[in-house]
Amino acid sequence: MIKLFTFLFIVLSICFGLEPSLRMKALGTDFVRLIPDYETDLFYDANLYDKKLLGISYEPGSSAPVTFRILPGRFGLCGQYWGSHIENKPSYVNTTSFYVNDLWLLDLRGKFWKFLTKDVWNLSNDGSYCQTKYDYGDTLRTIKYLMRANGVERISTNFQVTVSGCSGVLNNSITTYGYPNRETINQWLLIGSGNIGILYQNITANNRFTSFYLDFGGPASTKEIDGLPYSVFSHLDDEDIRLCYFLRTLIANFGWAKGIPIGNGSFVAIGLHNAFLYQRTNEADTIELRGLRNTLSFPVAMEYTINKVILRMGTKVFYTLNNYRNWDSDSIYRRINEHRVKFDYSFGLGFQPNDHLNLDFCNDTDISSVNYWSIYLKYIY
């Protein structure tokens, strides 16, 4: 009965989304994969699946404010499902959206003869749906759905090769009710994408480490697709279906960090992170457009333990270059070159009354306002 209840709880729950943990958000997301963090790194390397935990978190302003985390045994399911409906009465515009994020960890070690005897599968799906209806009848609908698999191969004590591959389908549908006839645009895009990289980690203690990574490839999530300079549907005809590899995009990321001990279990981390993106596309296969974005950041983080309380702080200075070509509303071809220098910070607290119970707080918007604090309670067993 207990096993049946656990299985049903996993299937029915809203649980662990594919996002950095609150600890990593407090230290700074530029340190993801650089500062060792079990819950965050689990998405990249399923072989880390050696703990059991239950948890619940609340993150105001997030696309999924309430999430559950369940990792019960040899089979792991991490998922995030959420929907929303926004009705703008003055303009009579209704928007309905829904998305799903699942991460499956399937441990097959020793289950099949000479087949995956030492491996743990890491599979995930990533989908989103958004539909906007206007009072005069027009409808905009976008559907994105990707399947992804991650692999890690250790080539030495400190070096690993990482591979991520994804494929899926994207749909863009526009229905307009102009005079005299209704017009419908339906665009389908089949994609294949992914990335490959190398990860170095030299961890001599929980608060002493040196790590770096380099990876390149195409977008591997709907979030990365939504962040591209140009719509992935821009080069398609009104009624079109095509196959596109890497979405005509190159993404390269580099990160480096060093952890310096400042006490028992405490450390200061300094780092360097660079994110490069290049995309080319066409307007209806006529004029080629090219977009380039590069962000260079210098993050610093601190985690300090006082008895059972953990203080976490993160800050960074980053420079962003945006260079792209586009058409404006008057059909004038323009070249835009933007340079931005910004400062960002994050803050968090942790409380660990015993070896099993953990309570984390995080705020990366306004630490003086209660409305921006996230909270996460988990039990490790």
ZAMARNU-274494 format. One record per residue (C-alpha): z, y, x; residue in one letter. Coordinates in steps of 0.02 Angstrom, whole numbers, padded with zeros to 5 digits, always signed. Layout:
// residues N
ZYXA
...
END
This chain:
// residues 381
+00000+00000+00000M
+00041+00121+00141I
-00128+00088+00225K
-00217+00114+00059L
-00124+00278+00030F
-00167+00338+00205T
-00351+00297+00180F
-00359+00388+00013L
-00265+00537+00086F
-00393+00549+00226I
-00541+00539+00108V
-00474+00665-00018L
-00392+00791+00098S
-00457+00953+00164I
-00422+00925+00347C
-00455+00968+00528F
-00602+01088+00544G
-00710+01098+00698L
-00627+01254+00763E
-00517+01292+00914P
-00333+01261+00884S
-00216+01408+00850L
-00151+01388+01027R
-00325+01417+01098M
-00358+01561+00979K
-00199+01643+01042A
-00247+01617+01225L
-00428+01668+01192G
-00579+01568+01137T
-00670+01606+01301D
-00550+01479+01378F
-00608+01336+01265V
-00643+01181+01374R
-00567+01273+01523L
-00382+01271+01477I
-00340+01090+01429P
-00301+01079+01242D
-00299+00910+01156Y
-00350+00963+00979E
-00490+01078+01036T
-00559+00962+01170D
-00562+00815+01049L
-00725+00881+00975F
-00811+00869+01144Y
-00736+00706+01209D
-00685+00569+01087A
-00604+00469+01227N
-00457+00590+01215L
-00414+00507+01051Y
-00243+00440+01101D
-00121+00534+00989K
-00073+00530+00806K
-00033+00687+00709L
-00018+00764+00537L
-00029+00950+00508G
-00064+01093+00390I
-00118+01270+00432S
-00153+01435+00346Y
-00274+01562+00422E
-00300+01720+00319P
-00476+01789+00324G
-00548+01622+00378S
-00692+01540+00284S
-00569+01397+00252A
-00393+01473+00246P
-00298+01310+00215V
-00333+01154+00317T
-00251+00986+00344F
-00257+00884+00504R
-00245+00695+00501I
-00269+00579+00651L
-00191+00413+00598P
-00255+00277+00716G
-00411+00191+00781R
-00519+00278+00651F
-00511+00467+00646G
-00582+00589+00521L
-00577+00776+00548C
-00656+00878+00411G
-00664+01048+00329Q
-00733+01082+00156Y
-00727+01247+00065W
-00817+01343-00070G
-00817+01520-00136S
-00889+01623-00277H
-00908+01812-00271I
-00957+01911-00426E
-01005+02093-00401N
-00996+02164-00577K
-01060+02341-00541P
-01223+02271-00471S
-01218+02104-00565Y
-01243+01999-00410V
-01165+01826-00400N
-01150+01730-00236T
-01093+01548-00228T
-01068+01462-00061S
-01003+01296+00003F
-00994+01215+00173Y
-00935+01053+00249V
-00884+01009+00427N
-00839+00829+00472D
-00797+00748+00638L
-00787+00558+00643W
-00701+00469+00787L
-00737+00282+00781L
-00651+00176+00913D
-00750+00015+00944L
-00671-00035+01109R
-00662-00224+01121G
-00733-00250+00946K
-00907-00307+00995F
-00958-00422+01137W
-01043-00322+01275K
-01074-00180+01153F
-00978-00017+01162L
-00831-00110+01236T
-00761+00046+01319K
-00828+00188+01214D
-00768+00294+01070V
-00901+00366+00955W
-00897+00551+00917N
-01009+00598+00769L
-01006+00752+00659S
-01099+00838+00520N
-01114+01023+00485D
-01183+01090+00323G
-01184+01250+00221S
-01254+01306+00054Y
-01270+01484-00010C
-01351+01546-00170Q
-01362+01727-00230T
-01421+01771-00405K
-01467+01945-00460Y
-01458+02017-00636D
-01646+02041-00645Y
-01675+01856-00610G
-01711+01845-00424D
-01626+01703-00331T
-01599+01676-00144L
-01543+01503-00084R
-01514+01436+00091T
-01465+01259+00138I
-01423+01200+00314K
-01371+01023+00360Y
-01353+00950+00535L
-01295+00785+00607M
-01226+00788+00784R
-01169+00663+00916A
-01073+00701+01076N
-01066+00598+01233G
-00966+00612+01394V
-00999+00514+01554E
-00876+00530+01697R
-00967+00529+01864I
-00815+00558+01976S
-00630+00595+01964T
-00657+00777+01916N
-00838+00787+01858F
-00910+00740+01688Q
-01084+00752+01615V
-01084+00809+01433T
-01226+00783+01310V
-01238+00844+01130S
-01384+00807+01016G
-01413+00861+00837C
-01548+00851+00705S
-01560+00908+00528G
-01650+01004+00392V
-01647+01189+00344L
-01713+01257+00180N
-01746+01435+00124N
-01795+01466-00057S
-01834+01635-00138I
-01879+01656-00321T
-01933+01827-00385T
-01974+01876-00563Y
-02093+02020-00531G
-02229+02069-00653Y
-02335+01980-00711P
-02287+01809-00641N
-02139+01725-00559R
-02160+01695-00372E
-02070+01561-00271T
-02059+01541-00082I
-01996+01373-00020N
-01982+01346+00168Q
-01921+01185+00250W
-01882+01169+00434L
-01843+01002+00519L
-01756+01028+00685I
-01706+00933+00840G
-01590+01018+00962S
-01440+00994+01076G
-01379+01032+01251N
-01330+00953+01415I
-01203+01011+01541G
-01077+00974+01676I
-00888+00995+01665L
-00767+01003+01812Y
-00579+00989+01787Q
-00449+00977+01924N
-00283+00964+01832I
-00133+00933+01943T
-00003+00984+01813A
+00006+01055+01636N
+00014+01230+01710N
-00094+01208+01865R
-00281+01180+01845F
-00453+01236+01899T
-00603+01205+01787S
-00780+01262+01756F
-00929+01208+01652Y
-01113+01246+01636L
-01223+01191+01491D
-01391+01238+01419F
-01504+01189+01276G
-01530+01245+01097G
-01414+01285+00951P
-01308+01136+00897A
-01217+01204+00743S
-01253+01305+00587T
-01139+01442+00657K
-01251+01458+00811E
-01407+01460+00701I
-01335+01600+00593D
-01298+01700+00752G
-01478+01702+00814L
-01568+01871+00827P
-01709+01817+00710Y
-01714+01710+00554S
-01773+01534+00594V
-01885+01545+00440F
-01979+01702+00495S
-02129+01610+00568H
-02156+01497+00417L
-02280+01525+00276D
-02220+01550+00097D
-02238+01365+00056E
-02215+01273+00220D
-02129+01126+00304I
-02127+01106+00494R
-02042+01018+00637L
-01966+01132+00770C
-01872+01080+00927Y
-01728+01191+00988F
-01780+01323+00860L
-01879+01414+00995R
-01712+01458+01075T
-01626+01438+01243L
-01437+01450+01252I
-01343+01440+01417A
-01154+01453+01441N
-01048+01463+01598F
-00860+01466+01608G
-00730+01462+01746W
-00540+01469+01739A
-00391+01446+01853K
-00213+01414+01795G
-00073+01485+01904I
+00105+01420+01873P
+00237+01553+01839I
+00379+01436+01792G
+00420+01268+01716N
+00273+01232+01600G
+00218+01415+01601S
+00060+01487+01676F
-00060+01633+01690V
-00246+01595+01675A
-00387+01703+01739I
-00568+01667+01698G
-00749+01714+01688L
-00867+01676+01544H
-01051+01713+01518N
-01153+01672+01362A
-01342+01692+01369F
-01463+01676+01223L
-01651+01696+01216Y
-01757+01672+01059Q
-01939+01697+01024R
-02022+01690+00854T
-02167+01760+00757N
-02187+01860+00599E
-02293+01740+00495A
-02369+01671+00656D
-02452+01836+00701T
-02350+01949+00815I
-02227+01869+00935E
-02049+01937+00936L
-01924+01907+01074R
-01736+01930+01070G
-01612+01920+01214L
-01423+01930+01209R
-01303+01912+01355N
-01114+01930+01349T
-01009+01934+01507L
-00820+01929+01485S
-00666+01928+01598F
-00524+01844+01503P
-00341+01834+01553V
-00209+01730+01464A
-00025+01690+01480M
+00082+01551+01407E
+00268+01568+01439Y
+00405+01450+01380T
+00582+01509+01343I
+00689+01361+01289N
+00598+01298+01132K
+00494+01456+01103V
+00321+01477+01179I
+00244+01650+01201L
+00054+01659+01211R
-00054+01811+01248M
-00238+01834+01284G
-00348+01983+01326T
-00523+02013+01389K
-00648+02147+01433V
-00828+02102+01392F
-01000+02177+01410Y
-01142+02135+01290T
-01328+02168+01312L
-01442+02156+01160N
-01628+02171+01191N
-01746+02131+01049Y
-01904+02184+00960R
-01915+02204+00773N
-02003+02284+00626W
-01909+02418+00530D
-01924+02457+00345S
-02074+02570+00376D
-02172+02430+00466S
-02148+02516+00634I
-02133+02402+00785Y
-01976+02447+00883R
-01891+02391+01042R
-01702+02399+01044I
-01596+02395+01201N
-01408+02402+01170E
-01264+02402+01295H
-01085+02381+01236R
-00918+02369+01327V
-00769+02316+01223K
-00589+02261+01239F
-00508+02121+01138D
-00336+02040+01127Y
-00244+01896+01042S
-00062+01849+01023F
+00032+01692+00973G
+00201+01608+00962L
+00249+01426+00967G
+00411+01340+00919F
+00447+01159+00966Q
+00619+01103+00904P
+00590+00922+00961N
+00458+00809+01038D
+00372+00780+00870H
+00374+00943+00773L
+00272+01098+00821N
+00253+01266+00736L
+00118+01388+00796D
+00080+01568+00749F
-00075+01668+00797C
-00142+01843+00770N
-00303+01912+00846D
-00329+02061+00731T
-00172+02166+00701D
-00003+02100+00759I
+00089+02233+00657S
+00021+02166+00492S
+00089+02009+00409V
-00079+01986+00320N
-00167+01936+00482Y
-00046+01803+00546W
-00103+01621+00548S
+00024+01479+00543I
+00007+01295+00587Y
+00138+01158+00563L
+00105+00987+00640K
+00198+00825+00669Y
+00152+00715+00818I
+00203+00533+00811Y
END
